[in-house]
Amino acid sequence: MGAKSNSRDSTVTGRFKMKVDYTNQVNQFNQIKTGVQFELFSYDMNYGAINPALPAGRPWTKWSKAPFQLSAYLQDKMEFEGWVATLGLRGEYFDPNTEWYAVTDYDKNFYSSNYNPEDESEIEMVQAKPSLTLLPRLGISHPISVNSKLYFNYGHMRQKFNPDQLFGVRRITGFKVSRMGDPELPMEKTIAYELGYDHSLFDTYLLHISAYYKDKSDQAGLVTYYGVGDFVNYSKYTNNFYQDIRGVELELRKRTGAWVKGFVNYTYAVYSSGRFNVLREYQSLSDQREYESTAFNIQS
């Protein structure tokens, strides 16, 4: 409905989830919890900008995938004279459930304007590899007095995947690839530690003090590939980004009251981040000489 209204999106996504949990108070000291979960995702992606004749190029993304994930956990909650410990292990199996392009990083027939959609079926494909991750969890809570406790938590977590980072293939003018996903990209991982102290005041207020540390790795970042003669120029997702987060949290919470409830919170955190490997990859000189020889033969 106007000169700038040139974006379109007819994407359809869905998710099927089935989960079963089981809890058993084995005795007065142990409570066992276990469960499994299955998730099937459907992505029919079709979005971007129209009018591909514009000189600057208009990005467009179109693909369909159906990955699935299977998770299972086992947890034992142990209690003895007020001392509570929770020990658990979670396993996550993720399958991209797709074949992926078996092309080199500078394949001009795939990444450059040499690409022809009619030749898509002739591109060599390989089955993307699934991944299995084990995530341990530990929680300990120990009473110091009737009104106070000391606790410690440790755990490994994985963040849900971004489908575009796994399966996205974005093309611009002339069918050149501008951005590329990787279905074997690991999910972002967080290892978290927390040491805390809780104290009940006057049976009305709760004072909470904690210190924490989070090691976040396998975060997705982009690496740009530059081919000879600017025929290939695209960015690809890889797990090259990390973060370290350290902080202290203070909170005073009013838990009961006929008229007023609430909390006051103060958090001090320090963030450190960086990248592994390089942000840019350039085609080698040997590839350049091969390209120049090919270009000469074509001209002659």
Salt bridges, closest charged atoms under 4 A:
ASP21 OD2 - LYS19 NZ 3.95
GLU39 OE2 - ARG15 NH1 2.86
GLU39 OE1 - LYS160 NZ 2.70
GLU92 OE2 - ARG90 NE 3.03
ASP164 OD2 - ARG170 NH2 3.81
GLU188 OE2 - LYS216 NZ 3.32
ASP198 OD1 - HIS208 ND1 2.70
ASP218 OD2 - ARG158 NH1 3.41
GLU249 OE1 - HIS208 NE2 3.73
GLU251 OE2 - ARG253 NH2 3.13
